Structures are given as C-alpha cells and as structure tokens.
Amino acid sequence: MQFTNLGSVSSIVMGLAVVKIDDPLNIPQIGSRTIHRDSGKVIGVISDVIGPTSSPYAVIKLREGVYISIGDRIACEARRKGGRV
C-alpha cells in the first residue's frame, strides 16, 4: 500500500486527532488508514474531513494504545484511481 503526506497534528481530544491537511486539492477518503511518518506505524483511520475547502482538516479515529503529539507528521493511504470522495 502506498502512503502520501497528509499533514501535521493540530489537536488531540478523546481518541481523535485533528490534522491540518497540507494539500487542499488532495483530500483523503473517509476510512483511509493513516500512519505516523516517523515510526511508520498505523495510527488509525480518517473518520471525517472538516473545515473550509481552502483549509481542510482530517479527523482521525486513533487506534487503542496509540500515542502521538501535536505537530507530528501524518500520512494516509494514497487515493485509488476512480474512487469517489
């Protein structure tokens, strides 16, 4: 599976991480797996995309026992060709 840069963690609340998406033209699909860029470990899945289209955020439902920090860099599964948003 290929992963692409998503962005950096801006907040973490109750098992959810909010990530500022670096490229607003490359919005991830809901349900896409996410990994921590430094460790390469799967941290969760994208549960929602929020905010204005010019500056979107991804909400990640974190896996049990995952610890990340604000500012950590996150990547997500690359979009499949022909996939819908």
JODAZI-V952956 format. One record per helix or strand of 3 or more residues. SS is the DSSP state (H for helix, E for strand). FROM is the first residue (numbers start at 1). TO is the last residue. Records with the same first field share a line. If there is no record, write none. Layout:
BEGIN
SS->FROM-TO ; FROM-TO
END
This chain:
BEGIN
E->3-13 ; 16-21 ; 33-36 ; 42-50 ; 57-62 ; 73-77
END
